[in-house]
């Protein structure tokens, strides 16, 4: 054998020796010891979970599999159901449903139902968790103070008043016809003899203000309503560029450009809170501008029931089709960061007149969206928006069920019907047990003259008359002087 042959043989021996010396605990190949459970979500022993379904995620120290032939041996107690099992790399995800309030469940993975890539079986695993018990009612203990530090005296007085009527009365509200007016409130007042207690406005046209047709710097409509004894609320359909430098603006996840073409909105809520991004530049500029406008109201001693970034979850939980506004499109974590970013920027700007309202999409314990909840330190009131179908109003009993669900989830926050359309009148809802802090039908400006017989698509005058017939419904004339 020549020297070349010896060299080749030596090289082959070295390669074979190396290939046989792969670490026995390599998590990629899975060779070596049996998989070991590192963590679970929810954790073993977790309490007060909500919802009727969840995903139990087990994380191991190496890649794992769940052999198809063994999956039938995985069980959950208490009559709940296993809907799916998925093993991918380090994680095993078990989807379960049929969970009930107040019940405790144990999921058991017998030995051999989870294995490593070398067929070594993980030991038996049991995870126990319990669901929150709401049978005793909501048990709310509403926070005594606003989340805003050092709020203006008028905001304190308003919040104290809201707390005093919560559960015994509900404040009527109306929405501005698009942006900066009290058209709907005036229509209700003319037609029923009673004005809503709260007029809500919308900063939807921030990008156009100031101009000849909209100027949020002219606070005359708000000041006049406040001086007439009414309360003030505001929201913000926040329009952003669909891409860097684009002149096409939208608050939705997609829109149409000037040519009628559908354009996806690429503005990212997750990127918007990061320094140096184009989204962050837009975010900061808009927040500075709207803070200046809100400061005009603060300088007049006007507190604002502030409801930004509403309906963030969209249909994420109810139908699984995701968010319809850009601020919810990146998911719960990004949304919470965005809400807190706004909160902190307003604090830095010196705004102290806001009462913060977060809007849930939760309609039952099966579609809880409180992953989007910014936290008790950032929210004063939890709102719910409910719409029925034309000709088929959302029934009072169903509204009461939703109120009970949301109140149960909101231990320290009052609950309001922050938007409505085509629902049972509030008198019927109240009698059924829906003790909303306030309610507000969405606007309809299809007839600018607003006659008394206006066929309003969300709440006509017959609806308002039935609503005002309840002693629980508070109109503007019944409000205290909060100045």
QUIQUI-V664927 format. One record per residue. N is the residue number from 1. RES is the residue in one letter. PHI is phi in whole degrees, 0 to 359 (* if undefined). Layout:
{{N/RES/PHI} {N/RES/PHI}}
This chain:
{{1/X/*} {2/X/281} {3/X/298} {4/X/296} {5/X/294} {6/X/298} {7/X/294} {8/X/296} {9/X/298} {10/X/295} {11/X/296} {12/X/299} {13/X/298} {14/X/293} {15/X/296} {16/X/296} {17/X/295} {18/X/292} {19/X/294} {20/X/271} {21/X/251} {22/X/302} {23/X/306} {24/X/293} {25/X/255} {26/X/296} {27/X/289} {28/X/281} {29/X/280} {30/X/79} {31/X/286} {32/X/105} {33/X/291} {34/X/292} {35/X/301} {36/X/239} {37/X/292} {38/X/264} {39/X/200} {40/X/221} {41/X/226} {42/X/292} {43/X/291} {44/X/299} {45/X/90} {46/X/301} {47/X/236} {48/X/58} {49/X/286} {50/X/235} {51/X/109} {52/X/252} {53/X/211} {54/X/197} {55/X/254} {56/X/268} {57/X/249} {58/X/258} {59/X/246} {60/X/249} {61/X/274} {62/X/203} {63/X/298} {64/X/225} {65/X/225} {66/X/241} {67/X/305} {68/X/305} {69/X/291} {70/X/259} {71/X/296} {72/X/295} {73/X/276} {74/X/283} {75/X/228} {76/X/228} {77/X/278} {78/X/75} {79/X/83} {80/X/287} {81/X/241} {82/X/263} {83/X/263} {84/X/189} {85/X/226} {86/X/223} {87/X/242} {88/X/216} {89/X/55} {90/X/275} {91/X/242} {92/X/241} {93/X/247} {94/X/246} {95/X/267} {96/X/235} {97/X/216} {98/X/78} {99/X/283} {100/X/237} {101/X/302} {102/X/78} {103/X/267} {104/X/248} {105/X/234} {106/X/233} {107/X/260} {108/X/238} {109/X/252} {110/X/299} {111/X/305} {112/X/99} {113/X/276} {114/X/235} {115/X/227} {116/X/277} {117/X/290} {118/X/262} {119/X/74} {120/X/288} {121/X/270} {122/X/289} {123/X/296} {124/X/303} {125/X/235} {126/X/232} {127/X/238} {128/X/246} {129/X/212} {130/X/230} {131/X/265} {132/X/295} {133/X/261} {134/X/254} {135/X/294} {136/X/274} {137/X/93} {138/X/291} {139/X/60} {140/X/290} {141/X/234} {142/X/295} {143/X/305} {144/X/278} {145/X/231} {146/X/291} {147/X/283} {148/X/286} {149/X/287} {150/X/49} {151/X/295} {152/X/296} {153/X/304} {154/X/295} {155/X/292} {156/X/296} {157/X/296} {158/X/295} {159/X/297} {160/X/299} {161/X/294} {162/X/301} {163/X/296} {164/X/290} {165/X/263} {166/X/300} {167/X/95} {168/X/243} {169/X/203} {170/X/229} {171/X/274} {172/X/282} {173/X/216} {174/X/220} {175/X/253} {176/X/301} {177/X/287} {178/X/83} {179/X/217} {180/X/224} {181/X/200} {182/X/240} {183/X/304} {184/X/293} {185/X/298} {186/X/293} {187/X/298} {188/X/298} {189/X/297} {190/X/297} {191/X/273} {192/X/245} {193/X/85} {194/X/229} {195/X/265} {196/X/302} {197/X/286} {198/X/235} {199/X/253} {200/X/258} {201/X/241} {202/X/220} {203/X/271} {204/X/299} {205/X/259} {206/X/305} {207/X/295} {208/X/261} {209/X/270} {210/X/274} {211/X/208} {212/X/293} {213/X/249} {214/X/209} {215/X/212} {216/X/288} {217/X/284} {218/X/269} {219/X/271} {220/X/308} {221/X/300} {222/X/286} {223/X/299} {224/X/296} {225/X/294} {226/X/297} {227/X/291} {228/X/278} {229/X/100} {230/X/268} {231/X/265} {232/X/240} {233/X/233} {234/X/207} {235/X/230} {236/X/206} {237/X/283} {238/X/276} {239/X/275} {240/X/228} {241/X/295} {242/X/286} {243/X/202} {244/X/301} {245/X/80} {246/X/287} {247/X/269} {248/X/274} {249/X/246} {250/X/199} {251/X/257} {252/X/266} {253/X/280} {254/X/204} {255/X/207} {256/X/241} {257/X/278} {258/X/297} {259/X/268} {260/X/88} {261/X/279} {262/X/289} {263/X/236} {264/X/286} {265/X/273} {266/X/266} {267/X/299} {268/X/255} {269/X/296} {270/X/294} {271/X/283} {272/X/296} {273/X/266} {274/X/258} {275/X/302} {276/X/93} {277/X/271} {278/X/295} {279/X/296} {280/X/294} {281/X/298} {282/X/296} {283/X/304} {284/X/296} {285/X/295} {286/X/294} {287/X/295} {288/X/296} {289/X/293} {290/X/288} {291/X/297} {292/X/297} {293/X/293} {294/X/293} {295/X/295} {296/X/300} {297/X/288} {298/X/300} {299/X/296} {300/X/267} {301/X/74} {302/X/257} {303/X/284} {304/X/234} {305/X/282} {306/X/260} {307/X/234} {308/X/269} {309/X/49} {310/X/282} {311/X/51} {312/X/297} {313/X/290} {314/X/57} {315/X/257} {316/X/304} {317/X/258} {318/X/290} {319/X/239} {320/X/74} {321/X/257} {322/X/90} {323/X/278} {324/X/248} {325/X/251} {326/X/299} {327/X/290} {328/X/251} {329/X/291} {330/X/268} {331/X/96} {332/X/294} {333/X/298} {334/X/294} {335/X/295} {336/X/300} {337/X/297} {338/X/295} {339/X/302} {340/X/293} {341/X/297} {342/X/301} {343/X/304} {344/X/291} {345/X/294} {346/X/293} {347/X/298} {348/X/297} {349/X/282} {350/X/89} {351/X/285} {352/X/224} {353/X/248} {354/X/259} {355/X/247} {356/X/276} {357/X/243} {358/X/257} {359/X/255} {360/X/268} {361/X/256} {362/X/298} {363/X/243} {364/X/196} {365/X/289} {366/X/270} {367/X/223} {368/X/296} {369/X/247} {370/X/287} {371/X/298} {372/X/275} {373/X/291} {374/X/291} {375/X/116} {376/X/299} {377/X/279} {378/X/233} {379/X/224} {380/X/256} {381/X/222} {382/X/255} {383/X/252} {384/X/224} {385/X/257} {386/X/231} {387/X/229} {388/X/260} {389/X/264} {390/X/303} {391/X/87} {392/X/224} {393/X/301} {394/X/295} {395/X/283} {396/X/297} {397/X/296} {398/X/293} {399/X/296} {400/X/296} {401/X/296} {402/X/293} {403/X/301} {404/X/298} {405/X/299} {406/X/290} {407/X/297} {408/X/295} {409/X/277} {410/X/247} {411/X/298} {412/X/242} {413/X/231} {414/X/293} {415/X/241} {416/X/235} {417/X/265} {418/X/286} {419/X/211} {420/X/208} {421/X/195} {422/X/55} {423/X/236} {424/X/302} {425/X/300} {426/X/293} {427/X/301} {428/X/293} {429/X/297} {430/X/298} {431/X/298} {432/X/279} {433/X/114} {434/X/274} {435/X/266} {436/X/299} {437/X/296} {438/X/211} {439/X/219} {440/X/208} {441/X/292} {442/X/288} {443/X/283} {444/X/211} {445/X/252} {446/X/291} {447/X/230} {448/X/302} {449/X/283} {450/X/49} {451/X/289} {452/X/299} {453/X/266} {454/X/305} {455/X/279} {456/X/296} {457/X/285} {458/X/243} {459/X/198} {460/X/276} {461/X/293} {462/X/296} {463/X/297} {464/X/295} {465/X/297} {466/X/295} {467/X/292} {468/X/292} {469/X/291} {470/X/277} {471/X/294} {472/X/282} {473/X/276} {474/X/259} {475/X/257} {476/X/300} {477/X/293} {478/X/266} {479/X/284} {480/X/283} {481/X/280} {482/X/257} {483/X/286}}
